[in-house]
């Protein structure tokens, strides 16, 4: 088995991320983001990987440039959806071996966190789309978590599980 060496900065990031992931991985149930409200209390404060993912979902739905800037994303164009339902499925810290499978080193590094969610968009007529798998990758930068990549079910095979 090949040994992987991490620099001190990567070890520090992992030490900060793992307790946050462990504390947050206990959720169950569906959360909701609307154009003005949310069931999460950490949207807009990307202090953990999961808060960054929730901030990203809110910025995308609301097309909120300032919120998108907090996590290094968007802005996105207007959407037809008026609410987003979501639930967390899994999260894990990516390793060097993950990056040997695909060429992604230009935007992420070992220590990046993969957040797998299921999302459902809801519309003015009261209908909601079926839940679909969605993956958000976040990395720590200057004391906050930023989004480095995101993709839907069709694209997320590389880092989802």
ZADO-1210 file (C-alpha; in nm, 4 decimals, padded with zeros to 6 digits):
<atoms>
<atom x="00.0000" y="00.0000" z="00.0000" code="UNK" pos="1"/>
<atom x="00.1305" y="00.3401" z="-00.0957" code="UNK" pos="2"/>
<atom x="00.1669" y="00.5989" z="00.1827" code="UNK" pos="3"/>
<atom x="00.0212" y="00.9434" z="00.1293" code="UNK" pos="4"/>
<atom x="00.2022" y="01.2423" z="00.2761" code="UNK" pos="5"/>
<atom x="00.0071" y="01.5559" z="00.3596" code="UNK" pos="6"/>
<atom x="00.1575" y="01.8964" z="00.4188" code="UNK" pos="7"/>
<atom x="00.0870" y="02.0668" z="00.7566" code="UNK" pos="8"/>
<atom x="-00.1701" y="02.3015" z="00.5970" code="UNK" pos="9"/>
<atom x="-00.3711" y="02.0084" z="00.4589" code="UNK" pos="10"/>
<atom x="-00.3606" y="01.8340" z="00.7964" code="UNK" pos="11"/>
<atom x="-00.4913" y="02.1505" z="00.9627" code="UNK" pos="12"/>
<atom x="-00.7794" y="02.1736" z="00.7122" code="UNK" pos="13"/>
<atom x="-00.8692" y="01.8089" z="00.7697" code="UNK" pos="14"/>
<atom x="-00.8555" y="01.8553" z="01.1463" code="UNK" pos="15"/>
<atom x="-01.1021" y="02.1443" z="01.1172" code="UNK" pos="16"/>
<atom x="-01.3330" y="01.9744" z="00.8640" code="UNK" pos="17"/>
<atom x="-01.3778" y="01.6334" z="01.0209" code="UNK" pos="18"/>
<atom x="-01.5306" y="01.7481" z="01.3529" code="UNK" pos="19"/>
<atom x="-01.7675" y="01.9778" z="01.1632" code="UNK" pos="20"/>
<atom x="-01.8719" y="01.6944" z="00.9343" code="UNK" pos="21"/>
<atom x="-01.9171" y="01.4538" z="01.2228" code="UNK" pos="22"/>
<atom x="-02.1352" y="01.7016" z="01.4101" code="UNK" pos="23"/>
<atom x="-02.3496" y="01.7824" z="01.1080" code="UNK" pos="24"/>
<atom x="-02.3874" y="01.4355" z="00.9573" code="UNK" pos="25"/>
<atom x="-02.6544" y="01.3494" z="01.2109" code="UNK" pos="26"/>
<atom x="-02.9350" y="01.5280" z="01.0333" code="UNK" pos="27"/>
<atom x="-03.2401" y="01.3633" z="00.9036" code="UNK" pos="28"/>
<atom x="-03.5383" y="01.4951" z="00.7221" code="UNK" pos="29"/>
<atom x="-03.5940" y="01.7494" z="00.4522" code="UNK" pos="30"/>
<atom x="-03.4821" y="02.1120" z="00.4722" code="UNK" pos="31"/>
<atom x="-03.6295" y="02.3973" z="00.2688" code="UNK" pos="32"/>
<atom x="-03.4954" y="02.7187" z="00.1187" code="UNK" pos="33"/>
<atom x="-03.7380" y="02.9782" z="-00.0176" code="UNK" pos="34"/>
<atom x="-03.6701" y="03.3156" z="-00.1758" code="UNK" pos="35"/>
<atom x="-03.6627" y="03.4815" z="00.1676" code="UNK" pos="36"/>
<atom x="-03.6433" y="03.2121" z="00.4355" code="UNK" pos="37"/>
<atom x="-03.4814" y="02.8779" z="00.5154" code="UNK" pos="38"/>
<atom x="-03.4932" y="02.6027" z="00.7738" code="UNK" pos="39"/>
<atom x="-03.1132" y="02.6227" z="00.8094" code="UNK" pos="40"/>
<atom x="-02.9603" y="02.8827" z="01.0401" code="UNK" pos="41"/>
<atom x="-02.6175" y="02.8833" z="00.8751" code="UNK" pos="42"/>
<atom x="-02.7022" y="03.0035" z="00.5237" code="UNK" pos="43"/>
<atom x="-02.4806" y="03.3005" z="00.4479" code="UNK" pos="44"/>
<atom x="-02.2148" y="03.1920" z="00.6982" code="UNK" pos="45"/>
<atom x="-01.9927" y="02.9302" z="00.5253" code="UNK" pos="46"/>
<atom x="-01.8014" y="02.8308" z="00.8385" code="UNK" pos="47"/>
<atom x="-01.8391" y="02.4559" z="00.7757" code="UNK" pos="48"/>
<atom x="-01.8585" y="02.2447" z="00.4596" code="UNK" pos="49"/>
<atom x="-02.2314" y="02.1866" z="00.5006" code="UNK" pos="50"/>
<atom x="-02.3040" y="02.5548" z="00.5660" code="UNK" pos="51"/>
<atom x="-02.1156" y="02.6357" z="00.2445" code="UNK" pos="52"/>
<atom x="-02.3281" y="02.3830" z="00.0527" code="UNK" pos="53"/>
<atom x="-02.6497" y="02.5313" z="00.1960" code="UNK" pos="54"/>
<atom x="-02.5326" y="02.8855" z="00.1180" code="UNK" pos="55"/>
<atom x="-02.4608" y="02.7700" z="-00.2374" code="UNK" pos="56"/>
<atom x="-02.8119" y="02.6235" z="-00.2753" code="UNK" pos="57"/>
<atom x="-02.9658" y="02.9480" z="-00.1463" code="UNK" pos="58"/>
<atom x="-02.7519" y="03.1673" z="-00.3722" code="UNK" pos="59"/>
<atom x="-02.8505" y="02.9546" z="-00.6716" code="UNK" pos="60"/>
<atom x="-03.2235" y="02.9658" z="-00.5960" code="UNK" pos="61"/>
<atom x="-03.2320" y="03.3340" z="-00.5053" code="UNK" pos="62"/>
<atom x="-02.9821" y="03.4479" z="-00.7719" code="UNK" pos="63"/>
<atom x="-02.8204" y="03.6488" z="-00.4913" code="UNK" pos="64"/>
<atom x="-02.4816" y="03.7785" z="-00.6081" code="UNK" pos="65"/>
<atom x="-02.3582" y="03.8765" z="-00.2602" code="UNK" pos="66"/>
<atom x="-02.4482" y="03.5349" z="-00.1192" code="UNK" pos="67"/>
<atom x="-02.2834" y="03.3608" z="-00.4162" code="UNK" pos="68"/>
<atom x="-01.9671" y="03.5660" z="-00.3582" code="UNK" pos="69"/>
<atom x="-01.9483" y="03.4292" z="-00.0024" code="UNK" pos="70"/>
<atom x="-01.8869" y="03.0801" z="-00.1414" code="UNK" pos="71"/>
<atom x="-01.7026" y="03.1770" z="-00.4608" code="UNK" pos="72"/>
<atom x="-01.9894" y="03.0889" z="-00.6963" code="UNK" pos="73"/>
<atom x="-02.2394" y="03.2301" z="-00.9439" code="UNK" pos="74"/>
<atom x="-02.4410" y="03.4414" z="-00.9757" code="UNK" pos="75"/>
<atom x="-02.6950" y="03.2314" z="-01.1558" code="UNK" pos="76"/>
<atom x="-02.9722" y="03.3450" z="-01.3856" code="UNK" pos="77"/>
<atom x="-03.3348" y="03.3699" z="-01.2734" code="UNK" pos="78"/>
<atom x="-03.5015" y="03.0378" z="-01.1964" code="UNK" pos="79"/>
<atom x="-03.8602" y="02.9261" z="-01.2258" code="UNK" pos="80"/>
<atom x="-03.8419" y="02.7509" z="-00.8885" code="UNK" pos="81"/>
<atom x="-03.9598" y="02.9419" z="-00.5809" code="UNK" pos="82"/>
<atom x="-03.8288" y="02.6937" z="-00.3243" code="UNK" pos="83"/>
<atom x="-03.5729" y="02.4164" z="-00.2958" code="UNK" pos="84"/>
<atom x="-03.6230" y="02.1105" z="-00.0772" code="UNK" pos="85"/>
<atom x="-03.3078" y="01.9176" z="00.0072" code="UNK" pos="86"/>
<atom x="-03.1643" y="01.6527" z="00.2310" code="UNK" pos="87"/>
<atom x="-02.8067" y="01.5557" z="00.3030" code="UNK" pos="88"/>
<atom x="-02.7136" y="01.2047" z="00.1946" code="UNK" pos="89"/>
<atom x="-02.3390" y="01.1796" z="00.2615" code="UNK" pos="90"/>
<atom x="-02.0193" y="01.3754" z="00.3027" code="UNK" pos="91"/>
<atom x="-01.6558" y="01.2789" z="00.2964" code="UNK" pos="92"/>
<atom x="-01.3111" y="01.4302" z="00.2750" code="UNK" pos="93"/>
<atom x="-01.1498" y="01.3519" z="-00.0596" code="UNK" pos="94"/>
<atom x="-00.8042" y="01.1955" z="-00.0726" code="UNK" pos="95"/>
<atom x="-00.5159" y="01.1943" z="-00.3154" code="UNK" pos="96"/>
<atom x="-00.6418" y="00.8616" z="-00.4543" code="UNK" pos="97"/>
<atom x="-00.9656" y="01.0309" z="-00.5618" code="UNK" pos="98"/>
<atom x="-00.7644" y="01.2626" z="-00.7834" code="UNK" pos="99"/>
<atom x="-00.5712" y="00.9814" z="-00.9456" code="UNK" pos="100"/>
<atom x="-00.8989" y="00.8550" z="-01.0958" code="UNK" pos="101"/>
<atom x="-00.9748" y="01.1771" z="-01.2823" code="UNK" pos="102"/>
<atom x="-00.7876" y="01.4918" z="-01.3778" code="UNK" pos="103"/>
<atom x="-00.9348" y="01.7471" z="-01.1373" code="UNK" pos="104"/>
<atom x="-00.6220" y="01.8885" z="-00.9711" code="UNK" pos="105"/>
<atom x="-00.6689" y="02.2332" z="-01.1269" code="UNK" pos="106"/>
<atom x="-00.9593" y="02.3240" z="-00.8974" code="UNK" pos="107"/>
<atom x="-00.9397" y="02.0978" z="-00.5955" code="UNK" pos="108"/>
<atom x="-00.6958" y="01.9191" z="-00.3740" code="UNK" pos="109"/>
<atom x="-00.6935" y="01.6432" z="-00.1132" code="UNK" pos="110"/>
<atom x="-00.8929" y="01.7802" z="00.1776" code="UNK" pos="111"/>
<atom x="-01.1776" y="01.8994" z="-00.0437" code="UNK" pos="112"/>
<atom x="-01.5108" y="01.7839" z="00.0989" code="UNK" pos="113"/>
<atom x="-01.7738" y="01.6124" z="-00.1135" code="UNK" pos="114"/>
<atom x="-02.1307" y="01.6856" z="00.0010" code="UNK" pos="115"/>
<atom x="-02.3969" y="01.4632" z="-00.1570" code="UNK" pos="116"/>
<atom x="-02.7541" y="01.5868" z="-00.1394" code="UNK" pos="117"/>
<atom x="-03.0913" y="01.5117" z="-00.2865" code="UNK" pos="118"/>
<atom x="-03.2698" y="01.8217" z="-00.4133" code="UNK" pos="119"/>
<atom x="-03.6216" y="01.8964" z="-00.5354" code="UNK" pos="120"/>
<atom x="-03.7288" y="02.2251" z="-00.6944" code="UNK" pos="121"/>
<atom x="-04.0768" y="02.3584" z="-00.6134" code="UNK" pos="122"/>
<atom x="-04.2832" y="02.5920" z="-00.8304" code="UNK" pos="123"/>
<atom x="-04.5613" y="02.8523" z="-00.7998" code="UNK" pos="124"/>
<atom x="-04.8287" y="02.6002" z="-00.8989" code="UNK" pos="125"/>
<atom x="-04.7460" y="02.3923" z="-00.5901" code="UNK" pos="126"/>
<atom x="-04.5692" y="02.1102" z="-00.7744" code="UNK" pos="127"/>
<atom x="-04.2175" y="01.9917" z="-00.6961" code="UNK" pos="128"/>
<atom x="-03.9759" y="01.7914" z="-00.9078" code="UNK" pos="129"/>
<atom x="-03.8716" y="01.4456" z="-00.7926" code="UNK" pos="130"/>
<atom x="-03.5651" y="01.4407" z="-00.5666" code="UNK" pos="131"/>
<atom x="-03.2421" y="01.4123" z="-00.7647" code="UNK" pos="132"/>
<atom x="-02.8878" y="01.3465" z="-00.6509" code="UNK" pos="133"/>
<atom x="-02.6612" y="01.6528" z="-00.6436" code="UNK" pos="134"/>
<atom x="-02.2974" y="01.6857" z="-00.5349" code="UNK" pos="135"/>
<atom x="-02.1216" y="01.9992" z="-00.4113" code="UNK" pos="136"/>
<atom x="-01.7435" y="02.0031" z="-00.3561" code="UNK" pos="137"/>
<atom x="-01.6073" y="02.2593" z="-00.1094" code="UNK" pos="138"/>
<atom x="-01.2565" y="02.3561" z="00.0037" code="UNK" pos="139"/>
<atom x="-01.1365" y="02.5710" z="00.2918" code="UNK" pos="140"/>
<atom x="-00.9811" y="02.9010" z="00.1886" code="UNK" pos="141"/>
<atom x="-00.8823" y="03.1815" z="00.4253" code="UNK" pos="142"/>
<atom x="-01.0965" y="03.0529" z="00.7109" code="UNK" pos="143"/>
<atom x="-01.4155" y="02.9919" z="00.5135" code="UNK" pos="144"/>
<atom x="-01.5456" y="02.7184" z="00.2874" code="UNK" pos="145"/>
<atom x="-01.5922" y="02.7881" z="-00.0825" code="UNK" pos="146"/>
<atom x="-01.7546" y="02.5867" z="-00.3592" code="UNK" pos="147"/>
<atom x="-01.5020" y="02.4497" z="-00.6090" code="UNK" pos="148"/>
<atom x="-01.7404" y="02.2355" z="-00.8138" code="UNK" pos="149"/>
<atom x="-02.0980" y="02.1130" z="-00.8296" code="UNK" pos="150"/>
<atom x="-02.2843" y="01.8704" z="-01.0480" code="UNK" pos="151"/>
<atom x="-02.6056" y="01.6775" z="-01.0841" code="UNK" pos="152"/>
<atom x="-02.6781" y="01.3061" z="-01.0811" code="UNK" pos="153"/>
<atom x="-02.5637" y="01.2525" z="-01.4377" code="UNK" pos="154"/>
<atom x="-02.2210" y="01.4048" z="-01.3714" code="UNK" pos="155"/>
<atom x="-02.1284" y="01.3130" z="-01.0142" code="UNK" pos="156"/>
<atom x="-01.9885" y="00.9616" z="-01.0455" code="UNK" pos="157"/>
<atom x="-01.6280" y="01.0665" z="-00.9768" code="UNK" pos="158"/>
<atom x="-01.6568" y="01.1928" z="-00.6176" code="UNK" pos="159"/>
<atom x="-02.0018" y="01.1030" z="-00.4904" code="UNK" pos="160"/>
<atom x="-01.9350" y="00.7911" z="-00.2855" code="UNK" pos="161"/>
</atoms>
